[in-house]
């Protein structure tokens, strides 16, 4: 069955570009749906549901990132933000 959204690599690139507009040291994690980034003082993480992201068309993904995800990320430094079909969730990031 063809993927109605964008390619996984293309979607990862869109997500990374959106993050890089606001944050430093944006790095995809070992799993491509996890990003680690810094706001200058704190490290945060964005975890994305792979199926949810891959089902979005590139233009919808960019709009979702800019209007929904990025405001939440900016308001939640030092946290883990998860994005998926059930919306966004924010939780504390464990430090070791």
HURA-V764647 format. One record per pair of residues at least 24 apart in sequence whose C-alpha atoms are under 10 Angstrom apart, sorted by the first residue. I is the first residue (numbers start at 1). J is the second residue. Records with the same first field share a line. If there is no record, write none. Layout:
I = J ; J
This chain:
3 = 51 ; 54 ; 55 ; 56 ; 57
4 = 54 ; 55 ; 56 ; 57
5 = 51 ; 52 ; 53 ; 54 ; 55 ; 56 ; 57 ; 58 ; 59 ; 60 ; 61
6 = 53 ; 54 ; 55 ; 56 ; 57 ; 58 ; 59 ; 60 ; 61
7 = 53 ; 54 ; 55 ; 56 ; 57 ; 58
8 = 32 ; 33 ; 50 ; 51 ; 53 ; 54 ; 55 ; 58
9 = 54
10 = 54 ; 58
11 = 50 ; 53 ; 54 ; 55 ; 56 ; 57 ; 58 ; 59 ; 61 ; 62
12 = 50 ; 53 ; 54 ; 58
14 = 58 ; 59 ; 61 ; 62 ; 65
15 = 46 ; 48 ; 53 ; 58 ; 61 ; 62 ; 64 ; 65 ; 66 ; 69
17 = 62
18 = 62 ; 63 ; 65 ; 66 ; 69 ; 70
19 = 46 ; 65 ; 66 ; 69 ; 70 ; 73
21 = 70
22 = 70 ; 73 ; 74
23 = 73 ; 74
33 = 82 ; 83
34 = 80 ; 81 ; 82
35 = 80 ; 81
36 = 80
37 = 73 ; 77 ; 78
38 = 77 ; 78
39 = 73 ; 74 ; 77 ; 78
40 = 77
41 = 77 ; 78
42 = 77 ; 78 ; 79
43 = 77 ; 78 ; 79 ; 80 ; 93 ; 95
44 = 73 ; 74 ; 76 ; 77 ; 78 ; 79 ; 80 ; 81 ; 92 ; 93
45 = 73 ; 77 ; 78 ; 79 ; 80 ; 81 ; 82 ; 90 ; 93
46 = 70 ; 73 ; 79 ; 80 ; 81 ; 82 ; 83 ; 90
47 = 80 ; 81 ; 82 ; 83 ; 84 ; 88 ; 89
48 = 81 ; 82 ; 83 ; 84 ; 85 ; 88
49 = 82 ; 83 ; 84 ; 85 ; 86
50 = 83 ; 84
51 = 84 ; 85
52 = 83 ; 84 ; 85 ; 86
53 = 83 ; 84 ; 85
